[in-house]
Amino acid sequence: MDKWIGTAGVCVKNNRMLMVLQGTMDEPKRWSVPSGGLEEGETLEECCLREVKEETG
C-alpha cells in the first residue's frame, strides 16, 4: 500500500466549526473537516486551501 499524503483544514469562525458531509451510495454519510490528497507539484498549504475550496465552494 502506498503512503497517503494529504491535508485537512479546520475552519473556525465565531466559535463555529466548518464541517462537510461525506459519503457515497455504498458507504454511510459522516461529518468531517474538509480534507484530501496532495497533488503532484503542490505544497501542503496549497493542498489544504484547494481542498477547503473544492469541498465547500
Buried (B, 14 or more C-beta within 10 A) or exposed (E): EEEEEEBEBEEEEEEEEBBBEBEEEEEEEEEEBBBBEBEEEBEEEEBBBBBBEEBEE
